[in-house]
Amino acid sequence: MKTTQFNWTKIAAILCIMTCVSDFIVVFLLGNHYLGYSQLKNTMSSLGASISPVSNIISVWWICIGMVFICFGVIFRKTFNGNSKNIKLGALLIIFYGLGEGIGSGLFKADKIDGKMTNSFMMHSLAGGVGVLAALLLPLVLRKAIVTQKKSQFYIFSWIIFAVGLITTILFTFRFSPNEDNFISLYKGLWQRLFMLNLYVYLIVLSVIMYGKKA
């Protein structure tokens, strides 16, 4: 039996939900295998550094989930009105997130030598920055583009996701503060995970809408 576009939509939606949930589980489990690693105080990037005992595993995982999000972005555009400017841009932002925070973070390790950032570290940070910016802008772009029976609720929900994303991004940037002993700088891992949770909630909601969309 030939697989229809509607079936591909459902597959992409389910796969995206599974990936969002699995990412938190994988990071938590791998972090437990890194002696001295703190889920709240250390960034996820440090799991992928060369000195990490789970470096290769997490790098492969990031590349895999990056590919999932790229595929999700492509099918997202086809599922909704692909001719809509905001849908096109939203799909592109999802793809950029997969390329940056996924594939880019997996290919380039956040390594430092004698406390100095390596070229790989710079590329890792650049790729991650592109991914974070794409994730931050996504709800702003899609707040009016996704038409549902509860359009007003989705509009407000998108603004909430953007606001939480912006706040956690600002808190996360405090890790560059000269005083790393203050509460905000110390718990950089917490702010990063809250940002990810916020984004994944949004992607899961988009996936649920996609799954229920009629062909």
N, C-alpha and C positions, 0 to 999 in steps of 0.2 A: 504494500500500500504506500502510495506516495505521501511523504510528509508535507503538510501544508504550511504556509507562512504562519497561520494561527498556532500550529503546533510548535514551531520554532520560537514563537513569542512566549509560550508557556514554559518551554524548556529554559529559555534565557532568564525568565523571571524566577523560576525555581532555583536555578544555578546561582543567580545573584544573591538570593536570600541565604542559600547554604554557604556561600563564600563569606558573606558578611558575618554570619554567626561563627563559622569555623575559624575566621581570622583571629578573633578574640581568644578562642580556645587554644589555637596553635601557639600564639604568642605567650599566653600564660603558661602552657606546658613547657615550652622551650626555655622560658625564663627561669623556671624551676630547676633546669639542668645547668644553669650558669651560676656557679658559686659566688655569692655576694651580690647578685643582681637583685635590684628592687623594682617591682612593678610600678611603684608610685614615684620613685625618685630617679630612675634611669630611663632614658629614651629607648624607643624600640630600635632605633638605628644602631645602638651599641650592641644589640644582639647580632647584627650582621657584620660587625667589625672583625677583622682577621684574628684578633686575640680571643674572640668568643668561641667557646667549644661547640656552639650550634650555628656558627657562621654560614657554612655551606647549606645547611638545611633551610635556614630562614631565607637565605638568598634565593634558593630555588622556589620556595613557597611564594615569595613576593613576586617573582617573575610569573608564576602560574596564575596568581590572582590578578595580576596586571592584565594578562591575556583574557581572563574572564570578563573583566570590566570593559576592555576594548570591544569584545564581542557583544557585550550587553549594550554598549553605546550604539553600535551599528544597528542592532535589531531594534533598539529603542526608537531610533529615527524612522525605521521602516514601519514599526507598529503604529506610531502616532503620525500625524500629518507631516511627512517628510519635506513638504514644501514650505512649512511654516518656518520663519526666520528664527524664532526662539527655540523651536524644537531642534533645528539644525545646530544652533549654538549650544543647546543643552547636551545634545549627543556628543558634540565635539569636546565639551568640558569633561564629560564622563570618560571619553577616550584619553584625553590629556591626563586625567587622574590615573588611569590605568598605566599610561606610559611613564608618568613621573613617579608617583608613590609606589607603583608596582614594579615595572620592569627596570626603570632607572635606579631605584633603590636597591634592587636585587643585583644589578650588574656592577654598580660602583659601591665599594665598601667604605664605611665612615671611619677610615683609619687616620690615626695621628702618630707622628714619629717625634719623640722628644717633646711632646706637647704641641707640636706644630701640625697644622692641617696639611694633608697630602693632596695631590691633584684629584685622587679618587674621592677624598672627603668633599672637596669642592664640587665635584660633579654630582655626588650623592645629594648634597645640600641643594644644589641647583634644581635637580630633578624633583626632589621632594618639595621644594618651594613652588614649582610649577603645578604639581599635583595638589598641594594645599590651596593655592589660589583658585584653581579650577573647582575644587570641592566647595570653597567658600562662596563662589559666585553662582553655583548651580541653582540653589533655591531662588535666588533673585531672578534668574533667567526664566525659570519654569513656573513661577508663582501664578502667572496668568495663562500660560501656554497649555497646561494640563486641564482639560475640560472633564469634570465629573459631575455627578448629581449633587455633590456637596462642594461646589466650586469655591464658595466663600470660606468654608472651613479649610480647604487646601491652601487658599491664598494666605490665610492667617498662619496656618501651620508652616508654610514656607518662610514667612517672616520670622517666626520663632526659631526655626532651624538656622537661619542666617544670623540672627542675633546671638544665639548660643555659640555658633561657630566662630563669630568674630571675637566674642569675649574670651573663649578658650584659646584662640590663636594669639591674642594679645598677651594672655597670661603665660603662654608657652614661650613667647619671645623674651620673657624676663630671664630665661636661662642664660642670656648673654650679659646680664647685669654683673658689674664688678663685684658686688656683694652677693655671693652665691649661697650664703648661709640664711638668707631670709626665707620665709615660708613659701612664697610664690616661686622663687628660683629653685628651692630645694625639691619641690614636688612637681618638677617639670614632666615627669612620666605620667602623673595624674591628669594634667591638663591635656597632654597629647592623646591619652586614651579617651577622655571625655569628648575631645574633638572628633575622634574616630567613631565613637558611639553615636554622637549626634548625626554625623554623615551617614552612617550605616542605617540608622532609623529612617532617614529620608530615602535612601536607596531601597530599603525594604518596602516602604509605603509605595514608592514608584513601581516596584516589582509586583506588588499586590494589585495595583491598578492595571498594570500591563496584563497580568494573568486573567483578570476578569473582563478585559476589553474584548468586544465582539469583533470578529473579522470583517 
